[in-house]
Amino acid sequence: MPNHPVILVHGIQGSWLKDQYPVDYQDSILWTGILKKNFAALHLHALDSTVDAEPKRMVFPHQAVPLIYESLVDEVRDELAEQHPYVYMFTYDWRKDNRQAAEELGRFMDRVLRIAAVHERAAGRTAPRKVSLIGHSMGGLVIKWYATQLLGPTRAKQTIERILTIATPFGGSLKAVEALLPGARNLFGMENQKSMRHAARTMPGLYQLLPAWKEAVVRLNDHEPLDVFDEKSWQENLVAALKERFGTPAFFRNMLADAKKFSAVVSKPWPAALRGRVWTAFGVETDTWWQVPVDTSRQNFFHFDKVRYGGAVENWREGDGTVHVTSSYDSTLARTHRFSDKEEFKDKLAGHHANMPNHGGVQDWVLGVLKLNEHVDAAFDSPR
């Protein structure tokens, strides 16, 4: 592999969040994903979701969650050690609009290329002009928006050597629906707190994970699809609560409309000009929500106690526990690989989806795609 830098982009909840306003550092960490979850401090402002709701706070991403990403970063760095040291973790505020994160990724890439250029030229070598991007979960959406919307296929081919996505919900996840209603027991942990639900409802990044496949939300009586991006499909108590909280029905309606626009782009197949540069890995064989019924006769009550599984794609069962294969698999891509729910995932703290970057097979696949192991590349590249 030439001296192309490698950048890993984490998923939702994948970075610690830090309040940079207080003087006392000990009180500044608000979110670590495991030990600290200060939901009350994570609300975004209803009028401008780029601003924290509490004026005393200035919240920024601090670092990636080590439990999820440290191992993969170390593997790539170790394999590239003799060639170059340019392996980086891009952290962003996962609460906010993924389009904002994509813009920040572009600036981060420019900086990485400048750093590599200085060091390579000092050593008498040619400066790199491209990077390879690895996106886990929502990080893949950030990369896709950046490559297809901010760069476009032609410029992307000039700037990006390879794109790897791992368990990326191109079509969203039903767990995002749950997070806005009774509280996500898997997306944000085991909590079922009002503070968690209230904070989640202000986060564009979460709305942008709403499921886009038509069978995701259906009427209980006849299984007819409901539009998850239409506020009329949601529980009336949620709509009423948000109207009371923000004083207008426009907040929820606007959040859904904006998420629909984002989803319409990232759920499309990759442009033909870029497909040869995109590899994707996704999870299968773990029970994953495919459909939730809604009782329209009871104020649109969502029956998470009656969620349905199934919805197989290409005879691959379910998904990774959070992202269904319907969402993570792109049939137009030739270079794909599926990872089943093996014991290696079951022994991990965070489950199949979150631990994909920790899986030995996934790491081998990444190294193969990056041309750091030709044998692995041949074994894991699945042509059609």
Long-range contacts (C-beta under 8 A, 24 or more apart in sequence): 1-80, 1-83, 1-370, 1-371, 1-372, 2-128, 2-161, 3-83, 3-84, 3-86, 3-116, 3-120, 3-125, 3-126, 3-128, 4-86, 4-128, 4-130, 4-131, 4-132, 4-161, 5-84, 5-86, 5-87, 5-88, 5-112, 5-113, 5-116, 5-128, 5-131, 5-132, 6-76, 6-80, 6-86, 6-87, 6-88, 6-131, 6-132, 6-133, 6-134, 6-370, 7-87, 7-88, 7-89, 7-90, 7-105, 7-108, 7-109, 7-112, 7-131, 7-132, 7-133, 7-134, 8-64, 8-69, 8-72, 8-73, 8-76, 8-87, 8-88, 8-89, 8-90, 8-134, 8-135, 8-136, 8-139, 9-90, 9-92, 9-105, 9-133, 9-134, 9-135, 9-136, 9-139, 9-140, 9-142, 9-143, 10-64, 10-65, 10-68, 10-69, 10-89, 10-90, 10-91, 10-92, 10-94, 10-136, 10-137, 10-139, 11-94, 11-135, 11-136, 11-137, 11-138, 11-139, 11-140, 11-167, 11-354, 12-94, 12-137, 12-138, 12-187, 12-205, 12-206, 12-209, 13-65, 13-94, 13-187, 13-188, 14-64, 14-65, 14-68, 14-69, 14-91, 14-94, 14-136, 14-137, 14-138, 14-139, 15-61, 15-62, 15-63, 15-64, 15-65, 15-91, 15-92, 15-93, 15-94, 16-61, 16-62, 16-63, 16-64, 16-65, 17-42, 17-59, 17-60, 17-61, 17-62, 17-93, 17-95, 18-59, 18-60, 18-61, 18-62, 19-57, 19-58, 19-59, 20-58, 20-59, 20-60, 21-56, 21-57, 21-58, 29-62, 30-59, 32-65, 33-65, 33-67, 33-68, 34-65, 34-67, 34-349, 37-188, 37-189, 37-191, 37-196, 39-193, 39-195, 39-196, 39-198, 39-199, 40-195, 40-199, 42-95, 42-199, 42-203, 43-198, 43-199, 43-202, 44-95, 44-96, 44-202, 44-203, 44-204, 45-202, 46-202, 46-246, 46-251, 49-96, 49-97, 49-202, 49-203, 49-204, 50-96, 50-97, 50-100, 53-202, 59-93, 60-93, 61-91, 61-92, 61-93, 61-94, 62-91, 63-89, 63-91, 64-89, 64-91, 67-349, 67-350, 68-136, 68-350, 68-354, 68-355, 68-357, 68-358, 69-136, 69-357, 71-357, 71-358, 71-363, 72-134, 72-357, 72-358, 72-362, 72-363, 72-366, 75-363, 75-366, 75-367, 76-366, 76-367, 76-370, 76-372, 79-367, 79-370, 79-372, 79-373, 80-372, 84-116, 84-120, 86-112, 86-115, 86-116, 86-128, 88-112, 92-142, 94-138, 94-205, 95-202, 95-203, 95-204, 95-205, 95-206, 96-203, 96-204, 96-205, 97-204, 97-205, 97-208, 97-258, 97-262, 98-138, 98-141, 98-142, 98-145, 98-204, 98-205, 98-208, 98-262, 99-145, 99-149, 99-262, 101-142, 101-205, 102-142, 102-143, 102-145, 102-146, 102-149, 102-150, 103-146, 103-150, 105-142, 105-143, 105-146, 106-146, 106-150, 106-151, 109-159, 129-158, 129-159, 130-158, 130-159, 130-160, 130-161, 131-159, 131-160, 131-161, 132-160, 132-161, 132-162, 132-163, 132-164, 132-370, 133-160, 133-162, 133-163, 133-164, 134-164, 134-165, 134-166, 134-366, 135-163, 135-164, 135-165, 135-166, 135-168, 136-165, 136-166, 136-167, 136-168, 136-356, 136-357, 137-166, 137-167, 137-168, 137-169, 137-322, 137-323, 137-353, 137-354, 137-356, 138-168, 138-169, 138-205, 138-208, 138-209, 139-165, 139-168, 140-165, 140-166, 140-167, 140-168, 140-170, 140-280, 141-168, 141-169, 141-170, 141-208, 141-266, 144-168, 144-170, 144-266, 144-270, 145-262, 145-265, 145-266, 147-274, 148-265, 148-270, 148-271, 148-274, 149-265, 153-271, 153-273, 153-274, 154-273, 156-274, 156-277, 157-273, 157-274, 157-277, 160-277, 161-277, 162-277, 162-278, 162-279, 162-369, 162-370, 163-274, 163-277, 163-278, 163-279, 164-278, 164-279, 164-280, 164-281, 164-366, 164-369, 164-370, 165-278, 165-279, 165-280, 165-281, 166-280, 166-281, 166-282, 166-356, 166-357, 166-362, 166-366, 167-281, 167-282, 167-283, 167-320, 167-322, 167-323, 167-328, 167-353, 167-356, 168-280, 168-282, 168-323, 168-328, 169-209, 169-322, 169-323, 169-327, 169-328, 170-266, 170-267, 170-327, 170-328, 170-330, 171-211, 171-212, 171-213, 171-263, 171-267, 171-324, 171-326, 171-327, 171-328, 172-208, 172-209, 172-210, 172-211, 172-212, 172-213, 172-216, 172-263, 172-267, 172-327, 173-209, 173-211, 173-289, 173-322, 173-323, 173-324, 173-327, 174-211, 174-216, 174-217, 174-289, 174-290, 174-291, 174-292, 174-307, 174-324, 175-209, 175-289, 175-322, 176-206, 176-207, 176-209, 176-210, 176-211, 177-210, 177-211, 177-216, 177-217, 177-228, 177-292, 177-302, 178-304, 179-206, 180-206, 180-207, 180-238, 181-235, 181-238, 181-302, 181-304, 182-304, 186-321, 186-322, 186-351, 187-322, 198-245, 201-242, 201-252, 204-255, 204-258, 204-259, 207-255, 207-256, 207-258, 207-259, 208-259, 208-262, 208-263, 210-256, 210-259, 210-263, 211-327, 212-263, 212-264, 212-267, 212-327, 213-311, 213-324, 213-326, 213-327, 215-290, 215-291, 215-311, 216-290, 216-291, 216-292, 217-291, 217-292, 217-294, 217-302, 218-291, 218-292, 218-293, 218-294, 219-293, 219-294, 219-296, 220-293, 220-294, 220-295, 220-296, 220-303, 220-306, 221-295, 221-296, 221-297, 223-293, 226-294, 228-256, 229-256, 229-257, 229-259, 229-260, 229-263, 230-256, 231-256, 232-300, 233-294, 233-300, 234-300, 235-299, 235-300, 235-301, 235-302, 236-299, 236-300, 237-299, 269-330, 269-331, 269-332, 269-333, 270-330, 270-332, 270-333, 275-332, 275-333, 275-334, 278-333, 278-335, 279-333, 279-335, 279-336, 279-337, 279-369, 279-381, 280-328, 280-329, 280-330, 280-333, 280-335, 280-336, 280-337, 281-336, 281-337, 281-338, 281-339, 281-356, 281-362, 281-365, 282-319, 282-320, 282-323, 282-325, 282-328, 282-329, 282-336, 282-337, 282-338, 282-339, 283-319, 283-320, 283-321, 283-323, 283-325, 283-328, 283-338, 283-339, 283-340, 283-341, 283-352, 283-353, 283-356, 284-316, 284-317, 284-318, 284-319, 284-320, 284-325, 284-338, 284-339, 284-340, 284-341, 285-316, 285-317, 285-318, 285-340, 285-341, 286-318, 286-319, 286-320, 286-321, 286-340, 286-341, 286-345, 286-351, 286-352, 287-318, 287-321, 288-318, 288-319, 288-320, 288-321, 288-322, 288-323, 288-324, 288-325, 289-324, 290-318, 290-324, 290-326, 320-352, 320-353, 320-356, 321-351, 321-352, 321-353, 322-351, 322-352, 322-353, 322-354, 323-353, 334-382, 334-383, 334-384, 335-369, 335-381, 335-382, 335-383, 336-382, 337-365, 337-380, 337-381, 337-382
